[in-house]
Amino acid sequence: MSLSFLELENLSKTYRGNAEPTVQGLDLRVAEGEIVVLLGASGCGKTTILKMVAGLEPHDDGHIHIDGELMDGVRAEKRPIAMVFQKALLFRNMTVAQNINFAPRLNRSMSRSELAAKTQEMLELMQLEGMGNKRATQLSGGQEQRVSLARALMTNPKLLLLDEPLSALDAELRVSMRSFLKKLNRELGTTMLFVTHDQEEAISLADKVALLFGPSLAQFGKPEDFYTRPATEQVARFFGWKNLIAAQQDKHGVRCGLGSFVLPDCAPYNGTVTLAIRPEAAIEVGSGSILGTIARAEFLGSHILYTVDCNGVQLELSLSKRHEYAPGSSLTFNLDPSLMWVV
Amino acid sequence: MKRATRILILAVAFIVLLLPLVPLVLWSLVSRWRYPEVIPDLDGGFWLGLSSDPRILSAFTNSMALTALVVLASLALSFFAAKNLGTRSFRGKRIIEIALLVPTFFPPIAIVFGMQRVFVQLHLYSTLPGLFIAQLVFYVPYMTLLLSAMFENYDPAYEQQAASLGVGPVKRLFTVTLPAVRAGVVVSCIFCFIGSWSVYLLTNVIAPPAFKTLPTLLFPMMSVGNNSYSMVAVVIILYIAPILLFLTLGSKALVDNRLDTKKGGLL
């Protein structure tokens, strides 16, 4: 993997009529062949970033480099990208095959035989064999999205931009399309910038996740980083760190109402901090040194979420169904330091 | 729909639309049709003498050329304005829409004579470019309004999709945008054609006196009375035939479009 295939440098955008910027000072580097997922709530500027990279929306400040080339001011059709939108946007006056070979056919970038062979190859890759002559509206949602993806891949883009392409699909199809995209990424080595608001989708698909809150980047890193070392309280909350407790940190470790903990990976600091504890952090249940009382129990299918009162400190702990406790009963446990972090 | 119902609808449509034209066609085919003849002697009427009267063919050619130019120019000038008006929201949009309706607020005679005054000053009075521009003054806003209504249901994301696939603006226009608004373009062109084809007052006032179109030839011909009925019937048929033809082709395009939408749709 080479360094910085896509480089966004101090990228900013404020829409006319808006007082607040939609994107502000964004720095992002994507290596070749990587899948980077832009994750964030609706309206946080993810699609705007994608459109700026695609050249469909001008940026106010900053620079965009793709494969070392400065893209500022370069028109969309001249950029080495292809974009797949949330809606499949198939040209419905065309057949499936005509949709797939739309760009090279119009740009005459392939000979007739090449075009036919590559279209067939794409139909096979997308498991759409025998559907080339069907009209676009004769397809299911999943098939439409695969045609849209095939149409984008047909242009051999250096960078594939995907704007929530799976959000309109049902849960089962979404999962299979995710695996399909990962497989494509492995087989073709195409760099992908993927936008979603779905945390699960982001984590399962990404080599790296860029989490956006408002116009700025909150954290950029590997998916597991968000579960083990969130950058801020906000990031921690977004990624399900339900327990955020005021604590004191010094060279010996972190102290709070639950006891003292040594967190070796945390940066040294002296002073008040917030200790984040994942709900799955409870270990040695029934034999640990921390004593609590069950305030509430919520059955969530594969596990039970308990609200535990530990000397005035409220903790939410997720335990397997092996550990069933009634509200009001006592619980002893310890906490796994690898599932705790200081933010 | 049942076959019998379809036949009934076609029969009613035929009686209402085409039956009134039968006497006209008969009149064009006979030199004389006098009482008490029930069925006249179909001797070809004025059709046989059509080539010997250069006024009519020249007026037909003038009308066709002028109308074609006006329709094409109006479409070209209004298309992108209509697209912006239909797909974007911006401050002052409502004012522009009202301004486009202004030519319909006032009686045409007031506008035409006002225009005459301005065209004299611009040295466009009594010239063919003047007549062409004068028609555009009416039909560009008209077509812009018709097309903008069509563009309100148009999703520009299809063009963005094509651009992101490396397809340039001209190819996008012809392969993405135009097919998507084909129905609106056809309807607008039909209305513009019918309007421009029928213009009488404007041509009479602005065009050079020697320049005749079918309406400017036909109306005096009908009022004078020294022309044969056959000649007038031929001119009327030449006048309404392109309108009927254009309407038929337009309707077919719209039906094809609807079927296309059912099968696969446009965009």
Interface residues (C-beta under 8 A of the other chain):
Chain A: K51 A54 G55 L56 R75 A76 E77 K78 I81 A82 M83 F85 K87 L89 F91 R92 N93 M94 T95 F102 A103 L106 N107 R135 A136 T137 Q138 R151 A152 T155 L161
Chain B: D155 A157 Y158 Q160 Q161 A162 A163 S164 L165 G166 V167 G168 P169 K171 T175 V176 P179 D260 T261 K263 G264 G265 L266 L267
